[in-house]
Amino acid sequence: MANIHIARNHQSLGSFGEEAVREGIRTGRFSSEDLAWKEGMPQWKPLGEMAPLWGMELPPPSLESETPVATVELSGDGSEPAWEDREQIGLFPSILQTVQSVLTRPTPTFAAMKQTGGLANPLLYFVLLSSAMFAVSAFYQIAATSMNPVSFPPPFQHTSSKAFSVALIGSVLISPALYVVSAFISSGITHLCLMLLGGANRPFETTFRVICYAQASATVLNLIPICGSLIGIILGAYCIIIGLKEAQGISGWKATLAITLPGLLCCGALVLLGTAAGLGVAEMAKMGH
């Protein structure tokens, strides 16, 4: 039997073997209200619901309590991410917990992701974190060009350092609006690809939530100078693939193809245009002779 992950109050208690979980139930280390997940489950579920199915005996309920323990239904109302409980946890702790869970535990995190509640929460997280990390990247760029003018990007090599800094600051100020548009466009294209591949088992909101939480969390790597943004792009793509796989309940190859298909189509279109242009030039050359 695969290891069982146990969580309580948005915090992972660890991964345990069957005997360790059985012993934890017997000693009271784990309660029926704790959430459990193992490979193959679509989402986290209460340990009290899963233990009997795994052949584990639960202690009898206390005679002092007549209120049954609430269970999590298959309605998509999961326990992740912590960002959506920021009013109880706090703004910065919820951001840190969400980033940590998405980047270090993407499989159980997206398996337990809340799939209802609207687009506002994931959009706010995406815009807030992405804009902040873009500002960090802009600061690094300004610092680099002020110390070494040769490091100007090619379009700005004949621009003064002051003008370049003003342009970057202007980009930072308008970045929140651009990220709002980006969130809907990238999520819309990805969900359309999922539909074409037969992998859209849940609505657009699910795809939107995966894109926002995965992509924004990976931008924290912009804090690493020089190579951080590139690593963030790669890690963000990986988290999106895992997120789509778990949240939409599809295979890994469908999730991978869903985010690479637009690029493949664009490359194919460019190849066709280049081939057509080359053939046209060749025909014109023949006619000239």
N, C-alpha and C positions, 0 to 999 in steps of 0.2 A: 504494500500500500504506500502511495506517495506521502511525503511529509505533509503535515497539516499546519497551515499558518493560522495563528490565533491573534486577534486584535481586540483592543479595548479603548474606547474614547479616542478613535483616530490614531492610536499608537500601536505599532506592532509589538506583540509580546514575544515573537520569534516563531521559528519553524520547528515542529516537534514530530517525532515518530508516533505511531499508534499507541505504543505502550506508555510513552511519556504523557500523552494526552489522557489516556485512561487513568493513570496515576494522579495527574493534575485534577481530574474531576473528582476522584476519590478523596483527595486531601483538601479540596476546596480552593486549590490554586486557580482553577478555571471555573467559571460559572456558566449556567445555561444562557446568560445574556451576552456572553462574549461572542464575537463574530469569528466564524471559521471559514477557511477556503483551502482547497487543494486543487492540483492540476486537473482540468476537465470540468470544473464547476463554472457555470456562467457568471456567478457573482457570489459575494460573501453571504453567508446565512448564519443565523444564530446556532451556537453549539448545541443548545438544548433541542433544536430541531434535527440536527444532523447526527448527533451521537447515537441515538437508537438505530439509525440506518447503517451506522458503521459497527454495530454490535457492541456499543459501549453502554454500560448501565449507569443511569443518572441517579443521584441520591433522591429520596422521597422529598416532596415539597414541604416547607415548614408549615406547621399547623397554625402559626401566627398570621400567615398571609393567605387570604382567600382570593387575591387578585392574580389572574393568570399572567404569565410573562408574555409580553407582546412579541410577535414574530415579524420578521421581515418578509414580505410577500414578493412574488416575482413581478412587481409593478415597475421595477426600474428605480425605486427609491433606495439607492445604496447609501453607503456611509462615507464615501469619498467624493471630492477632495475636501481637505480641512478648510479651504478658502470659503466654502459656502456656509461655514459655521463661524465666520470671523467675528460676529457680534458676541459670541460666547467666548471664543478663544482669544480674540484680539487681532488687529490688522497684521502686524508684523509677524507674530507667531504663526498665524494661518498661512501667510505667504511662505515662510520658511518650511513649514510642515508640508505644504503642497509641493514645493520645489523638490524637497527631499524625497517624498514618496513617489513622485512622477519619475524622477531621474534614477533613483536607486531601486525602486520596486514597481516598475511600470505594469507588470502582469497583474498582481493582486489589486493594485490601485485602480486600474481601468476596469477590471472585472467588477469592482465594487463602486464604480462611479455612479453618481446620481444622474439619471437620464431624463429627469423631468425638473420643472422649476423655471423654465424660460431661458432666454439667451442672455439676459442682462448680467448675471454673475460671471459666466465664463468670458463674456466680452470685456467686462470691466477689468478682470484679471489680465487678460491678453493685452489690452491697451495700456494699462498702468505699468506692467512689468516690461513690456516691449519698448515703450517710450523711454522708460528710465534707463534701460540697457543701451538704447540707441544714443542717449545723451552721454553715457559713459564712453561709448565708442567715439563719439564726436570729440569729447575732451581729449582722448588719447591721440586722435588725429591732429588736433590743434597743437598739442604739446609736441608731437613729432615734427610737424612742419615748422614750428617756431625754432626748434633746435637744428633742424636740417632741411633747408628749402628744397633739396633734391627729392625729398620724400613726398612732394606734392603729387596727387593723382594726375595722370596724363591730361585730362581736360583742363586742369587748373595750373599747369606748369608755368604759364606766363601771367599768373595772377599774383597780386601782392598777398603777403601773409594776413594782413588785416582784412582784405576783401574776402579771402578764403574763410577766415574765422567767422565773419558776418554771415556768409552763406551757410555754413554749418549750423550756426545758432538758429538761423531762420528755419533750417530743415528740422531741427529739434522742436521748435515751437509748433510746426504744422504736423509733426509726426503722429500725434494722437488721432487726428482726423484720417490720416492715411492708413493707420493701422485698423481703424474701424472698417474702412472699405476693404482692406486686405483680408480681414477675418472672414467677411462674407464671400468674397470672390474665391479665395482658396478653399473654403469649406464647401461652397457651391460646386466648384469644379470637381473636388474629390468625391462628393456625394453623387454627382452625375456619373462619374466613372464607376462608383460602386453599383449604381443602378444598371449600368451597361454590362457589368460583370456578374450581375445577379447576387451581389453581396450587400445590398442595402436592406438588411433585415429589420432595422429600426429607422425611425424618421431622421430628417435633416438635423434636428436638434442634437441627436446623439453624435453625429459626425462633427458638428460645430463645436461641441464640448471637447471632444478629443483633440481637434486641431488647436483650439485655444489653449487648453491646459498643457498639452505637450510642447507646442511651439514656443509659448511664452516662457515655460519653465527652463527650456534649453538656452534661452537668451542670457541667463545669468553667467554663462561661460564667457560672455563679452567682457567680464571683469578681468579675464586673463589677457594681457596685452598681446598684440601681434596675431597669434594663432587661435585665440579664444573663439572668435566669431565663426571660423571655419569648423572647429570642433563642435560648436553649438548647432550648426546646420546639420551636421552628420548625426549627432545625438538626437536632435529634434526629429529628424526623419525616422530614426529607429523607434523613438517613443510613439510617434504617430502610427507606425505600422503595428506595434504591439497594442496600442489603444484601439485601433480599428478592429483588430483581430478579436480582442476581448469584448469590447462594447457591442460590436455588430455580430459577434458570434460567427466569424468566418475564418477561413484558413489563412495562413501567413502569406501564401503566394498571391491571394486575391487582394489582401491589404497592401502588399508591396506594389502590385501592378496598378492599384488604384491611385497611388501617389506618383508613380513613374510614367503612367500612360500619357498624361498631357505633354511631358517632355519628349517622349518617344514620338508622339504624333507631330510635334513641332519640328523635330529633327527630320522625320520622314518627309514633311512638307517642304522643308528647306532643300533636302536632297532632290526631290522631284522638281522643284523650281530651278535648282542649279542644273539638273540634267536637261530640262526643257530649254533653259537659256543657252546651254552649251550646244544643243542640237540646232537651235535657231541661229546661233552665230556660225556654226559649220555650214548650214544651208545657205546663209547669206554669202559666205566666203565662196561657195561653189558657184553661186549665181554671178558673183563678181568676176569669176574667171570665165 
